[in-house]
Amino acid sequence: MQTANLLPLVLVMTAVAYGLAYMRSRSVAEPLGGIRHLKSLPFYYAARAALWCSLPALAVLAAWVGFEGRVIQSLVVSSLPAHLAPDNAGEASLVLSQISNLSAGKLDAARVPAEIVGAAELLGQLRAQSQQFKSILVVLIAVLGATFAWTRVQPRINARENVERTLRWLFFSCAAVAILTTVGIVFSVIFETLRFFGRVPVTEFLFGSSWSPQTALRVDQVGSDGAFGMIPLFTGTLLISAIAMLVAVPTGLLSAVYLSEYASRPVRNVLKPMLEMLAGVPTVVYGFFAALTVAPFIRDLAEALGLQASSQSALAAGLVMGIMIIPFVSSLSDDVINAVPKSLRDGSLALGATQSETMQKVLFPAALPGIMGGILLAASRAIGETMIVVMAAGLAAHLTANPLNSVTTVTVQIVTLLTGDQEFDSAKTLAAFALGMMLFLVTLTFNMVALKIVRKYREQYE
């Protein structure tokens, strides 16, 4: 049985175990004079049975799915004769791909050695046996868990304590998985970054003003020595993000102030959903709009003013990106301003302050921590945007502060470096991890600064 079919089966068995335990708890309580004589409510006995039925079975299923592929692949590779046995991970991947395609019927058996055909047959047999054993084991564990919990439905057992303790451990495990996943991502990026710095000096990467990672496959080829200076990439990222924030922050804040304090309810009910619709537009649509409408308009306007402008410019990407992230600032700021206690607003108006003075002197300072959070979210969205930059700003890494020139960003280069058939151990590919690490450090610094600002103003108004 496939894993996709086992999951619904386990859920059905869990529901059955819940119902049977619930009925047994009431039947046990009836001769004693009612459920008040039980240590816990029937719900907790039923929940205990459901947990015993589902959690062990799902844990075994997850472990089986996680290790099934590697175990089967190792058995298949070990069955190959010595002259076909792969010598490294790359050859092993190619051999396993050939065996898998042959087993799936995508490859003609007459064109491969007989040993590969035998390995493909072994692969099919092992997969079929694995499916059978997995189904039997998961169902058996679910049945045994439900049976054990059903027999333990007794008046003296505190099922509520057992359920709550199990749920606490379950919640802790989920939190630990999230934390460990984050730690694993960080350490994997750090490891690949250190490999990159083993090939490229740190000083060249941090302080280099030229970015040209097009390394050749052979030393005698032209362009075998690439340039890996990150300054042009971060300059382009900051330039486009700054333009986007100059558009989004004032427009979003003023929109939030109008919607929360000055707009009537019918107008608010129309304008707020329309603003929030901007967040649902795909970024590729914004990219088309920037490339086909905004960028040509900026180029023609610059030429009319006697300025030199590229057909792909940082200004075009920044303006469209700013329009895209207006809802992040506007919607969050509006919600934060409305969340300010009404007593502050009423007190200011009662003392004779105008509506504008109340907004400027009372509501805005009180809502500043939340507004900073919305601006930080918008900045993170701008820094991580890729599609608009590719279509409107280009791929050229130019070290310039002129918004009319074409630039590129860190995220665009990460996508470019990891696309194609480049060898994974090359400096070109590893440069993507170094860029990702530096981008992580920059955003972490921004988050720490914003957190200090939020805490400072939050202490003032709490």
TILUM-794713 format. One line per field, with one value per residue (C-alpha): residue number from 1; y, x, z. Coordinates in steps of 0.05 Angstrom, whole numbers, plus 32768, in hexadecimal, padded with zeros to 4 digits. Last residue first. Example, Ala and Ser with C-alpha at 12.3 -4.5 7.8 and 13.67 -1.06 7.14 Angstrom:
2
seq <- c(2 / 1)
yy <- c(7FEB / 7FA6)
xx <- c(8111 / 80F6)
zz <- c(808F / 809C)
//
This chain:
462
seq <- c(462 / 461 / 460 / 459 / 458 / 457 / 456 / 455 / 454 / 453 / 452 / 451 / 450 / 449 / 448 / 447 / 446 / 445 / 444 / 443 / 442 / 441 / 440 / 439 / 438 / 437 / 436 / 435 / 434 / 433 / 432 / 431 / 430 / 429 / 428 / 427 / 426 / 425 / 424 / 423 / 422 / 421 / 420 / 419 / 418 / 417 / 416 / 415 / 414 / 413 / 412 / 411 / 410 / 409 / 408 / 407 / 406 / 405 / 404 / 403 / 402 / 401 / 400 / 399 / 398 / 397 / 396 / 395 / 394 / 393 / 392 / 391 / 390 / 389 / 388 / 387 / 386 / 385 / 384 / 383 / 382 / 381 / 380 / 379 / 378 / 377 / 376 / 375 / 374 / 373 / 372 / 371 / 370 / 369 / 368 / 367 / 366 / 365 / 364 / 363 / 362 / 361 / 360 / 359 / 358 / 357 / 356 / 355 / 354 / 353 / 352 / 351 / 350 / 349 / 348 / 347 / 346 / 345 / 344 / 343 / 342 / 341 / 340 / 339 / 338 / 337 / 336 / 335 / 334 / 333 / 332 / 331 / 330 / 329 / 328 / 327 / 326 / 325 / 324 / 323 / 322 / 321 / 320 / 319 / 318 / 317 / 316 / 315 / 314 / 313 / 312 / 311 / 310 / 309 / 308 / 307 / 306 / 305 / 304 / 303 / 302 / 301 / 300 / 299 / 298 / 297 / 296 / 295 / 294 / 293 / 292 / 291 / 290 / 289 / 288 / 287 / 286 / 285 / 284 / 283 / 282 / 281 / 280 / 279 / 278 / 277 / 276 / 275 / 274 / 273 / 272 / 271 / 270 / 269 / 268 / 267 / 266 / 265 / 264 / 263 / 262 / 261 / 260 / 259 / 258 / 257 / 256 / 255 / 254 / 253 / 252 / 251 / 250 / 249 / 248 / 247 / 246 / 245 / 244 / 243 / 242 / 241 / 240 / 239 / 238 / 237 / 236 / 235 / 234 / 233 / 232 / 231 / 230 / 229 / 228 / 227 / 226 / 225 / 224 / 223 / 222 / 221 / 220 / 219 / 218 / 217 / 216 / 215 / 214 / 213 / 212 / 211 / 210 / 209 / 208 / 207 / 206 / 205 / 204 / 203 / 202 / 201 / 200 / 199 / 198 / 197 / 196 / 195 / 194 / 193 / 192 / 191 / 190 / 189 / 188 / 187 / 186 / 185 / 184 / 183 / 182 / 181 / 180 / 179 / 178 / 177 / 176 / 175 / 174 / 173 / 172 / 171 / 170 / 169 / 168 / 167 / 166 / 165 / 164 / 163 / 162 / 161 / 160 / 159 / 158 / 157 / 156 / 155 / 154 / 153 / 152 / 151 / 150 / 149 / 148 / 147 / 146 / 145 / 144 / 143 / 142 / 141 / 140 / 139 / 138 / 137 / 136 / 135 / 134 / 133 / 132 / 131 / 130 / 129 / 128 / 127 / 126 / 125 / 124 / 123 / 122 / 121 / 120 / 119 / 118 / 117 / 116 / 115 / 114 / 113 / 112 / 111 / 110 / 109 / 108 / 107 / 106 / 105 / 104 / 103 / 102 / 101 / 100 / 99 / 98 / 97 / 96 / 95 / 94 / 93 / 92 / 91 / 90 / 89 / 88 / 87 / 86 / 85 / 84 / 83 / 82 / 81 / 80 / 79 / 78 / 77 / 76 / 75 / 74 / 73 / 72 / 71 / 70 / 69 / 68 / 67 / 66 / 65 / 64 / 63 / 62 / 61 / 60 / 59 / 58 / 57 / 56 / 55 / 54 / 53 / 52 / 51 / 50 / 49 / 48 / 47 / 46 / 45 / 44 / 43 / 42 / 41 / 40 / 39 / 38 / 37 / 36 / 35 / 34 / 33 / 32 / 31 / 30 / 29 / 28 / 27 / 26 / 25 / 24 / 23 / 22 / 21 / 20 / 19 / 18 / 17 / 16 / 15 / 14 / 13 / 12 / 11 / 10 / 9 / 8 / 7 / 6 / 5 / 4 / 3 / 2 / 1)
yy <- c(83E7 / 8426 / 8437 / 83EF / 83E3 / 841D / 8401 / 83B9 / 83C9 / 83EF / 83B6 / 8384 / 83AE / 83AD / 8362 / 8355 / 8380 / 835A / 8318 / 8331 / 8341 / 8300 / 82D7 / 82FD / 82ED / 82A4 / 82A2 / 82C3 / 828F / 8258 / 8272 / 8277 / 822B / 8224 / 8250 / 8235 / 81F0 / 81B4 / 81B2 / 81AD / 81DC / 81BB / 81F4 / 8220 / 8227 / 8264 / 8288 / 827E / 8298 / 82D1 / 82E8 / 82E4 / 8310 / 8347 / 8360 / 83A4 / 83CA / 8414 / 844B / 8443 / 845E / 8444 / 8417 / 83D8 / 83B1 / 8367 / 835B / 832E / 835D / 8392 / 8387 / 833C / 831F / 8353 / 8347 / 82FC / 82FD / 831D / 830B / 8351 / 836F / 833C / 8346 / 8391 / 8387 / 835C / 8390 / 83C7 / 839E / 8392 / 83DB / 83EB / 83BB / 83DE / 8423 / 8419 / 8443 / 8478 / 847B / 847E / 84B5 / 84F0 / 84EB / 84C9 / 84F2 / 8531 / 8521 / 8512 / 8553 / 8556 / 8576 / 854C / 8520 / 850F / 84F6 / 84CE / 84AF / 8498 / 847C / 845A / 8438 / 840B / 8406 / 83C9 / 83F5 / 8411 / 83CB / 83B2 / 83ED / 83E6 / 839C / 83AA / 83E6 / 83CC / 8387 / 83A3 / 83D3 / 8399 / 8392 / 83DC / 83E1 / 83A7 / 83CD / 840B / 83E5 / 83BC / 83F9 / 8422 / 83EA / 83EE / 83C2 / 83E9 / 8412 / 845C / 8495 / 84D9 / 8512 / 851D / 84FE / 84C4 / 84BA / 84BA / 8487 / 8459 / 8461 / 8450 / 8415 / 83F9 / 8405 / 83E5 / 83A4 / 8391 / 83AB / 8391 / 834E / 8349 / 835D / 8323 / 82F6 / 830B / 82EC / 831C / 8309 / 8341 / 8375 / 835A / 8376 / 83BC / 83AC / 838A / 83CA / 83FA / 83DE / 83D1 / 8410 / 843A / 841C / 8427 / 846F / 847F / 84AF / 8488 / 8440 / 8443 / 8486 / 8474 / 8431 / 8452 / 8484 / 844C / 8422 / 845C / 8475 / 842F / 8411 / 8442 / 8453 / 8409 / 83F3 / 8425 / 840E / 83C5 / 83D2 / 83F6 / 83C6 / 838A / 83AC / 83BF / 8379 / 835B / 838D / 8383 / 8336 / 8330 / 82EA / 82F4 / 82B5 / 8297 / 8263 / 829A / 8281 / 8236 / 8219 / 820A / 81DF / 81E2 / 822D / 825E / 828F / 82AE / 82F6 / 8328 / 8362 / 8392 / 8361 / 8372 / 8338 / 8302 / 8316 / 831D / 82D8 / 82B8 / 8289 / 823D / 822E / 8267 / 823F / 8202 / 822F / 8247 / 8200 / 81F0 / 8231 / 8224 / 81DE / 81FA / 822D / 81FB / 81C8 / 81FD / 8210 / 81C7 / 81BC / 81F5 / 81DE / 8195 / 81AB / 81D2 / 8195 / 8168 / 8198 / 8197 / 814B / 8148 / 8176 / 814E / 810E / 812E / 814A / 8106 / 80E1 / 8114 / 8110 / 80C4 / 80C0 / 8075 / 805D / 8058 / 802A / 8032 / 800E / 7FD6 / 8008 / 8029 / 7FE6 / 7FD4 / 8017 / 8010 / 7FC8 / 7FDB / 8016 / 7FEC / 7FB6 / 7FE7 / 8007 / 7FC4 / 7FA5 / 7FE2 / 7FEA / 7FA0 / 7FA1 / 7FE2 / 7FCB / 7F89 / 7FAE / 7FDE / 7FA5 / 7F7E / 7FBA / 7FC9 / 7F80 / 7F82 / 7FC1 / 7FA0 / 7F65 / 7F93 / 7FB7 / 7F74 / 7F63 / 7F9F / 7FD7 / 7FE3 / 7FA7 / 7FBC / 7FFA / 8033 / 8057 / 8017 / 802C / 7FF8 / 800F / 8057 / 8044 / 801C / 8054 / 8087 / 8058 / 8052 / 809E / 80AC / 8078 / 8096 / 80DA / 80BE / 809C / 805A / 803B / 7FEF / 7FD7 / 7FB2 / 7F96 / 7F77 / 7F9B / 7F81 / 7FB6 / 7FEC / 7FCE / 7FC4 / 800C / 8026 / 8000 / 8019 / 8061 / 8061 / 8042 / 806E / 80AA / 8084 / 8050 / 8085 / 80AB / 806C / 8056 / 809A / 809A / 8056 / 806A / 80AB / 8092 / 805A / 806F / 80B7 / 80A1 / 8075 / 80B0 / 80DD / 80AB / 80A6 / 80F2 / 80FB / 80CB / 80FD / 80EB / 80C4 / 80A5 / 80A7 / 80E6 / 80BD / 809B / 806E / 803B / 800A / 8041 / 8057 / 801B / 8021 / 806C / 805E / 8025 / 8052 / 8087 / 8052 / 8035 / 807A / 8091 / 804E / 8054 / 809B / 8085 / 804B / 807D / 80A9 / 806E / 805A / 80A2 / 80A1 / 805C / 806E / 80A6 / 8078 / 8045 / 8000)
xx <- c(8042 / 804C / 8095 / 80AC / 8090 / 80B7 / 80FA / 80E6 / 80D3 / 8113 / 813D / 8116 / 8122 / 816D / 816D / 8143 / 8170 / 81AD / 818C / 817B / 81C4 / 81DD / 81AC / 81C0 / 8209 / 81F9 / 81D0 / 8208 / 8239 / 8208 / 8202 / 824D / 8250 / 8234 / 8269 / 82A1 / 8295 / 8280 / 823A / 8251 / 8229 / 81F0 / 81BE / 81A0 / 81C0 / 81EA / 81AF / 8181 / 81B6 / 81C4 / 817C / 817A / 81B8 / 819E / 81AB / 81B6 / 81A2 / 81AD / 8179 / 817E / 81C6 / 81EA / 8217 / 8240 / 8223 / 8212 / 81EA / 81AE / 8176 / 814E / 8107 / 80FE / 8132 / 8124 / 80D9 / 80E4 / 8114 / 80F8 / 811D / 8133 / 80EF / 80CA / 80FB / 80EF / 80A4 / 80A8 / 80D5 / 80A3 / 806A / 8093 / 80A4 / 805A / 804D / 8080 / 8068 / 801F / 8024 / 804D / 801A / 7FDD / 7FF2 / 8017 / 800A / 7FC6 / 7FAC / 7FC8 / 7FA3 / 7F62 / 7F68 / 7F7E / 7F4E / 7F5C / 7F20 / 7F3E / 7F7D / 7F58 / 7F2A / 7F65 / 7F8B / 7F4C / 7F40 / 7F7B / 7FAA / 7F94 / 7F78 / 7FBE / 7FDC / 7FA9 / 7FB4 / 7FFF / 7FFA / 7FCE / 7FF4 / 803B / 8032 / 7FFE / 8032 / 8061 / 804F / 804E / 8094 / 80AB / 8090 / 80B7 / 80F6 / 80F8 / 80EE / 8121 / 8155 / 8154 / 814A / 8145 / 817F / 817A / 81A7 / 818A / 8175 / 8131 / 810D / 813E / 812D / 80E3 / 80EC / 8115 / 80E5 / 80A9 / 80CD / 80DC / 8096 / 806D / 8089 / 80BF / 809D / 8058 / 8075 / 809A / 805C / 8038 / 8073 / 806B / 8026 / 7FEE / 7FD6 / 7FF9 / 7FD8 / 7F94 / 7FA1 / 7F9A / 7F57 / 7F3F / 7F50 / 7F31 / 7EEA / 7EDA / 7EFF / 7ED4 / 7E94 / 7EAF / 7EC2 / 7F0C / 7F2F / 7F4E / 7F5F / 7F5B / 7F7E / 7FB6 / 7FC0 / 7FC4 / 7FF6 / 8020 / 801E / 802E / 8066 / 8084 / 8078 / 8099 / 80D8 / 80DA / 80DD / 8113 / 813C / 8132 / 814A / 8188 / 8196 / 8194 / 81BD / 81F3 / 81F0 / 81FF / 8234 / 8258 / 825A / 829E / 82A5 / 82CD / 82D8 / 831A / 830D / 82F3 / 8314 / 8321 / 8364 / 834E / 8315 / 82CB / 82CA / 82B6 / 827D / 827B / 8282 / 8276 / 82A6 / 82AF / 82D1 / 82CE / 82A9 / 82B7 / 82FE / 830D / 82F0 / 831F / 82FF / 8309 / 8308 / 82D7 / 82A6 / 82AE / 82A2 / 8262 / 824B / 8253 / 8231 / 81F6 / 81EF / 81F6 / 81BF / 818F / 819C / 8190 / 814E / 8139 / 814F / 8123 / 80E6 / 80F0 / 80F8 / 80B7 / 8093 / 80B3 / 809F / 8057 / 8057 / 8077 / 8041 / 800C / 8024 / 8023 / 7FDD / 7FC3 / 7FE2 / 7FC8 / 7F82 / 7F83 / 7F8B / 7F82 / 7F58 / 7F17 / 7F34 / 7F3C / 7F7F / 7F63 / 7F50 / 7F95 / 7FB7 / 7F88 / 7F92 / 7FDE / 7FDC / 7FAF / 7FDA / 801A / 7FFC / 7FE4 / 8028 / 804D / 8020 / 8022 / 806D / 807A / 8050 / 806D / 80B4 / 80A8 / 8090 / 80CB / 80FC / 80DF / 80E2 / 812A / 813D / 8120 / 8148 / 8187 / 817C / 8175 / 81B5 / 81D9 / 81C0 / 81E2 / 81B8 / 819C / 816E / 814A / 812E / 8126 / 80E8 / 80C9 / 80C9 / 80FD / 8129 / 8123 / 8133 / 8170 / 818B / 8180 / 81A2 / 81DF / 81E3 / 81DD / 8211 / 8240 / 823A / 8241 / 8283 / 82A0 / 8261 / 825D / 8258 / 829B / 8290 / 824C / 820D / 81E7 / 8205 / 81E6 / 81A0 / 81A7 / 81C1 / 8187 / 8154 / 8170 / 8174 / 812D / 810D / 8130 / 8101 / 80C2 / 80CE / 80DC / 809D / 8072 / 808F / 807F / 803A / 802A / 8045 / 801D / 7FDB / 7FBF / 7FDC / 7FC5 / 7F7F / 7F7A / 7F8F / 7F5D / 7F25 / 7F3A / 7F3E / 7EF9 / 7EDB / 7EEB / 7F22 / 7F2B / 7EE7 / 7EB2 / 7E92 / 7E87 / 7E4A / 7E35 / 7E6C / 7E46 / 7E42 / 7E8B / 7EA7 / 7E73 / 7E82 / 7ECD / 7EC0 / 7E97 / 7ECE / 7F04 / 7EDE / 7ED2 / 7F1A / 7F35 / 7F07 / 7F1F / 7F67 / 7F5A / 7F3E / 7F7B / 7FA9 / 7F85 / 7F88 / 7FD4 / 7FDE / 7FC0 / 7FF3 / 8029 / 801A / 8000)
zz <- c(8234 / 820A / 8217 / 821C / 81D6 / 81BA / 81CF / 81C1 / 8179 / 816C / 8188 / 815E / 811F / 812B / 8137 / 80F9 / 80CE / 80E7 / 80D8 / 8092 / 8086 / 80A3 / 8079 / 803A / 804A / 8051 / 8011 / 7FEB / 8006 / 7FF3 / 7FAC / 7FA7 / 7FAF / 7F69 / 7F48 / 7F73 / 7F57 / 7F81 / 7F66 / 7F1E / 7EF2 / 7ECC / 7ECF / 7F05 / 7F4A / 7F36 / 7F15 / 7F51 / 7F81 / 7F51 / 7F51 / 7F9D / 7FA5 / 7F78 / 7F31 / 7F12 / 7ED3 / 7ED4 / 7EDF / 7F2B / 7F29 / 7F67 / 7F3F / 7F45 / 7F0B / 7F10 / 7ED1 / 7ED8 / 7EC5 / 7EEA / 7ED0 / 7EC2 / 7EF1 / 7F27 / 7F25 / 7F2B / 7F65 / 7FA4 / 7FE5 / 7FF6 / 7FE8 / 8012 / 804B / 8047 / 8048 / 8086 / 80A7 / 8095 / 80B4 / 80F3 / 80F8 / 80F4 / 812D / 8159 / 8143 / 8157 / 8197 / 8173 / 813A / 8168 / 8197 / 8179 / 812E / 812F / 8168 / 8148 / 8107 / 812B / 8151 / 8199 / 81CB / 8209 / 81F9 / 81B5 / 81D5 / 8209 / 81D5 / 81AB / 81E6 / 8201 / 81BF / 81CB / 818E / 8165 / 812D / 8122 / 8120 / 80EE / 80C0 / 80C5 / 80B2 / 8077 / 805C / 8064 / 8047 / 8016 / 7FF8 / 7FE9 / 7F9F / 7F90 / 7FAD / 7F81 / 7F44 / 7F56 / 7F69 / 7F29 / 7EFD / 7F24 / 7F22 / 7ED7 / 7E9A / 7E59 / 7E73 / 7E7F / 7E68 / 7E78 / 7E4A / 7E6A / 7E30 / 7E33 / 7E7C / 7E6E / 7E36 / 7E62 / 7E9D / 7E70 / 7E52 / 7E98 / 7EB3 / 7E7C / 7E5F / 7E91 / 7ED0 / 7EBE / 7EAA / 7EEC / 7F13 / 7EF0 / 7F01 / 7F4A / 7F4D / 7F64 / 7FA9 / 7FCE / 7FA1 / 7FB6 / 7FFC / 7FE1 / 7FC0 / 8000 / 8028 / 7FF6 / 7FF3 / 803C / 804E / 8020 / 803E / 8085 / 807B / 8071 / 80A1 / 80DA / 80C8 / 807C / 8077 / 80A7 / 8085 / 8040 / 805B / 8077 / 8038 / 8009 / 8035 / 803F / 7FFA / 7FCB / 7FF3 / 8007 / 7FBE / 7FAD / 7FE9 / 7FD6 / 7F8F / 7FA8 / 7FE1 / 7FB4 / 7F7D / 7FB0 / 7FCD / 7F89 / 7F76 / 7FB9 / 7FB5 / 7F92 / 7F74 / 7F34 / 7F0A / 7EF3 / 7EBC / 7E8F / 7E50 / 7E53 / 7E66 / 7EAE / 7E97 / 7EAC / 7EA6 / 7EDD / 7ECF / 7F15 / 7EFC / 7F35 / 7F3C / 7F76 / 7FA5 / 7FEF / 800F / 7FDB / 7FCD / 8017 / 8025 / 7FF3 / 7FC1 / 7FC0 / 800B / 8013 / 7FE9 / 8016 / 8053 / 8032 / 8026 / 8070 / 8086 / 8058 / 8075 / 80BC / 80B1 / 8092 / 80C9 / 80FF / 80DF / 80DA / 8121 / 8139 / 8112 / 8127 / 816F / 816D / 8151 / 8185 / 81BD / 81A3 / 81A3 / 81E8 / 8203 / 81DF / 8200 / 8245 / 8238 / 8222 / 825D / 828F / 8272 / 8272 / 82BD / 82C5 / 8301 / 82DA / 82A4 / 8259 / 8255 / 8229 / 81F4 / 81F7 / 81EB / 81B2 / 8190 / 8194 / 817B / 8141 / 812D / 8133 / 8107 / 80D3 / 80CE / 80CC / 8097 / 806A / 8070 / 8064 / 8024 / 8009 / 8018 / 7FF5 / 7FB6 / 7FB8 / 7FC2 / 7F88 / 7F59 / 7F6C / 7F63 / 7F1C / 7F0E / 7F2A / 7EFC / 7EC0 / 7ED6 / 7ED9 / 7E94 / 7E76 / 7E59 / 7E13 / 7E10 / 7E4F / 7E2C / 7E5D / 7E78 / 7E91 / 7EDA / 7EED / 7EB3 / 7EC9 / 7F10 / 7EFC / 7ED0 / 7F07 / 7F39 / 7F0B / 7F01 / 7F4C / 7F5D / 7F2A / 7F4B / 7F91 / 7F82 / 7F69 / 7F4E / 7F4A / 7F02 / 7F00 / 7F46 / 7F38 / 7F4E / 7F8B / 7FB9 / 7F8E / 7F96 / 7FE1 / 7FEA / 7FC0 / 7FE9 / 802A / 8012 / 7FF7 / 8035 / 8068 / 806C / 8057 / 808D / 80C2 / 80B0 / 80B1 / 80F4 / 8112 / 80F2 / 8111 / 8155 / 8155 / 8138 / 8163 / 81A6 / 8199 / 8186 / 81C5 / 81F1 / 81CE / 81DE / 8227 / 8229 / 820B / 823D / 8275 / 82A6 / 82E7 / 82DC / 8313 / 82F6 / 82B6 / 82D4 / 830D / 830F / 82E2 / 82AC / 82AF / 828B / 8254 / 824D / 8248 / 8217 / 81E9 / 81E8 / 81DD / 81A1 / 8182 / 8189 / 816E / 8132 / 8125 / 812A / 80FB / 80C8 / 80D0 / 80C7 / 8087 / 806D / 8077 / 805A / 8016 / 8008 / 8023 / 7FED / 8000)
//
